[in-house]
Amino acid sequence: MKPKRAKSVALIILGGMFLGGVPALAQTQGSQPTQTPAPADKSKPTTPVPAPLTLDSSAPPVNAEEDGAMKVFRDAPVADVAAKDKLGEDFLQKYPQSRYRIEVYSWLVKGYLSQGQVDKMEAAGEKELELMPNDAQTLAILGSTLPRAISSATPEPEKRLAKAESYSKKALEIVPTYPKPDNISDETFTAAKNQTMALAYGGLGIVAIRRGKFAEAIPNLEQSVKLDPNPDPVNYYLLGIANEKASHFDDAVTAFTKCAAIPGGGIQATCKTSIDEAKKLAATQMSAPK
């Protein structure tokens, strides 16, 4: 990878974390669905976020004060992510053993991600997974975000990649096992599953690219953009890079072209330049067989 290209890839991988909303597919305790924060990047088209899948197995109320505090948290508008995050933090500090803490952690994972607070997102996600290891949504969010957030300053990056890979693979194993609740339509249920799997496949693709395994990255990134109704342009860009490095130049041109056609994300210009570079390589080098 050329130095200039390497630098741009690092910046785009970091920036891509905050594109669009995250799907809602989780089994949570408590009687109310977890809300999903508003997308950080308003320029990326979004679709209505499906309600989370819930299994209401909560215990009787601990006390009226706790229930009241939870109602305040739930009623807080999702548009003010920072304020809702603060309410969640205050709730957990006051009620560290609350029966509602899974729901609060689930929100904080998405809220911190929206705010670009990756370390806090990771900590909240790990605490939630200690309580509910099979939350496919949180697994997919962590699996797709952690490899994007790696930089030259990240300690033991391979351990981080291994963790992200494990999260993504587990999410993909769990999603097909979710039973469809009666109060969710087939269309909404399928959309929630597909969006969660798109995150997980994207995470595996980024992990492979970080390791220089470009041929391995291609099918995962292809699955990610195929399943996501509003694909992340960063994933198309990375798919283009993976194909280019694997000497699949025509496929690289196709991926870069799709990336350049998606408004927002701040990488249209980079993708347009990459189209020309891939075409030049196709004209001067032999493409590898698939």
Secondary structure by P-SEA (a helix, b strand, c coil): ccaaaaaaaaaaaaaacccbbbbbbccccccbbbbbcccccccccccccccccccccccccccaaaaaaaaaaaaccccaaaaaaaaaaaaaaacccccaaaaaaaaaaaaaaaacaaaaaaaaaaaaaaacccaaaaaaaaaacccccccccccaaaaaaaaaaaaaaaaaaccccccccccccaaaaaaaaaaaaaaaaaaaaaaaaaacccccaaaaaaaaaaacccccaaaaaaaaaaaaaacaaaaaaaaaaaaaaccccccaaaaaaaaaaaaaaaaccccccc
